[in-house]
Amino acid sequence: MIVAQLRLNFGQRPGVAREELREALDGFRAIGERWGVGFTLSALGDMAAAQGEFQDAVTWQREALALVREVGIREDLPQLEMKLAHQLWLAGDRTEARRMLKQARESAEEVGLSEVLASVEYGYATIAREEGSLEEARERMARAARLIDNSAHMTQFRAMTRSTQALIEGAAGNLAAAHDLHRGAVEMAVDSLDAPVMAQVLVGVADYAVRIGDPARAAMLLGAADAVRGAPDRSMPDTDRITVLARSALGDAGYERAYDSGTSVTMATAVEATGLRPAT
């Protein structure tokens, strides 16, 4: 299980990791190790969501949550509940997604850890942004940022938080603020050494590129995100929206050329690829 997670964190193609997770699942089930079964199922659920198989992701995440709840590790519950809420949202079950988010918040308040509370605020903000409720999203992301900004051990989450704040400001038309937040997010993502986090941040910068009238860079950055991650991720709705806008501006052939030009980008060259100036 750990080796599979490392493969994903370093942006290797997911096929081998998926097989290793299935092997881990069989082993954990054979010895009755519920925590291991639960977290392996959760990882497989995340991979299913990345492939666009949202209903399968929900099924696996529900089983994972039930097992971890049985084990009684309260600190892990809010994160799994938030994952399930997002995957329910992607599957189209908005009512159940909101119920699960509420459950995640209640679990986080019981635990009381700042990073756990921050992750739930992040989940609420993500859904609010996708609904167009930008003020709610902005307020919740600000709370999430305050909860984790003083932590030296949350580089990945701080990068994701900055990127989401940048997306909110971009949607609100505050492009100067969006620029500086995106640049900060990219720099944090480099420090994180986490390929999926960098990929998420690059998708955010692609949104900024579209908004300032540079669809070719947006398409290139989408290609870079998939290259750094090792595969596309269908669980990020922003990607489809940006793809439609960039393809409309460039045409199919122009979009494919720009996208392909990003596939050589690596973690080491990602900052340069964004074209963002140092934050002012």
JORAPE-V379226 format. One record per helix or strand. SS is the DSSP state (H for helix, E for strand). FROM is the first residue (numbers start at 1). LEN is the number of residues. Records with the same first field share a line. If there is no record, write none. Layout:
SS=FROM-LEN + FROM-LEN
//
This chain:
H=2-8 + 14-18 + 34-17 + 54-18 + 74-17 + 94-18 + 114-18 + 134-15 + 155-17 + 175-18 + 195-17 + 215-15 + 237-25 + 267-8
//
